[in-house]
């Protein structure tokens, strides 16, 4: 049997490695979402892993788009017939862990509550300042809004459902 060469240069090998990494990130996110839905993983561990996968995915997708290897992650998933609806939702549509969008605050003591509120205010001021400085690029604004959403959902007993849903509405197109 004759040996089949997948690549002729180190550049082609690196491209295939990068495409394989993107594929693995998408499949891993799909498995993580299934595990979380089946309560096989706790919310804190899920959130840590999901945030890491989302950031790795964004970096990988961006690098592959810049060098022309892929048009978009969505076309990549279609081309390789990846049936990963949960990963598509998390990575391409939402861009934040499910716990961030639907987290209900538990009972927290007053000191922890004050820290959470202070963090939320800090993220709000940072996002507001960035917008006042006319930062409009998605890669500048999206992380700030994502951080704000993360901190807002961690504030115990906060009655800010309208603000949370508005932030989610802004994050969806920014993550597209």
Buried (B, 14 or more C-beta within 10 A) or exposed (E): EEEEEEEEEEEEEEBEEBBEBBBEBBEBBBEBBBBBEEEEBEEEEBBEBBBEBBEBBBEBBEBBBEEEBBEEBBEBBEEEEBEBEBBBBBBBEBBBBBBBBEBEEEEBEEEEBEEBBEBBEEBBEBBEEBBEEEEEEEEEBBBBBBBBBBBBBBBBEBEEEEBBEEBBEBBEEBBE
